[in-house]
Amino acid sequence: MYKIQANASGTRSIEVSDEHLATIQQYALFKNLIDSNGIIDEPVLDKLKFNVRSLLESEAGKDKALLDLCLDVIYNNNMKAIGLQNLVLLFVEWEMKQENQENQDKENEQ
């Protein structure tokens, strides 16, 4: 379980699990989310919420893991743009660890 800071003052945080991060990866929720300027602000958070809502309304949206991600993280009352920025940073770090683990597993098999 990871904890991300959800606001600038650091008084609010959101707990993120490996399952949440795996769901973000499965649905590629951060792909093409952030504009070329690299700034994560409230409109980017709104865009993510709209994308997830669309997924939930579609046939593919019957996934409990996606619903859990929404309830626990994305639509959390504490989630602000800085929380999304910290979530993206956590996801990138987590994804790199996953890739390193897969590479080590492949090396150990050989």
Secondary structure as UniProt FT lines:
FT   STRAND          2..5
FT   TURN            8..9
FT   STRAND          13..16
FT   HELIX           18..27
FT   TURN            28..33
FT   TURN            36..37
FT   HELIX           42..57
FT   HELIX           59..62
FT   HELIX           64..69
FT   HELIX           70..74
FT   TURN            77..78
FT   HELIX           81..109
//
